[in-house]
Amino acid sequence: MAEPAAFPSQQTSTIFYGWWVVFAAAVGIALHIGPVVVGTFGVFLAVPFLLMSLSFHGCILHLVPLLTDRGLSPSDAATAASMVGAGGLVARLGSGFLLDLFFAPSVAVALFSSSTVGLILLWSGAQGFAPFAAGFLVGIGQGAELDIIPYMVSRYFGSGAFAHIYGYLFAAFLLGAVLGPPLMGFGFDLMGSYGPIIGVLALSTLFAVGLISRLGPYPEARLAHVAA
């Protein structure tokens, strides 16, 4: 039996692996400079996952002291922190369902934007129900990211180098988790308040969402359009 014909990108492209290729792909697709092939085909945005991870891990680890610093009781602050887990659970259960129905970058934009709203609520200093809602919304972004990363790797890279590319992208996620909490603490020590650094993190999530919104069609859809 004859072997199926390879995709055009498999026939003409040299395959490179490395973290620098993943980040170069992020810049290339965001700025529409041109395609960068990683694995079998496609491009992927690693920078947004780093920024999102940095933002919500920094926020989550400092959420209780942030809220008690603003006058909430320790028990209420702990309750607000527990809402992060509730939001993450909802996202883990719902993101897979949404990814099966809708275009993955659109799902990522919607769910990651919830973390942006949560951070803005924390930055605003709103009281009452706002801290609990903020924890829940930040948790949605955190829970969704862990489902969105592997799904988008499979759609944009295929299975030929799934583990290799996923390893680099998950490393970006972990790097954000490592950098977020000390960055949050440094911002507090520098400014004497969590407000400015929370504002910076909110802006970084907006930038991440903007990058993801620039992702184009999945490579197989793009190739089918060219063939048609």
Summary of the structure (lengths in Angstrom):
residues: 228
radius of gyration: 19.3
end to end distance: 25.7
largest distance: 72.4
contacts: 784
relative contact order: 0.18
helix: 77%
strand: 0%
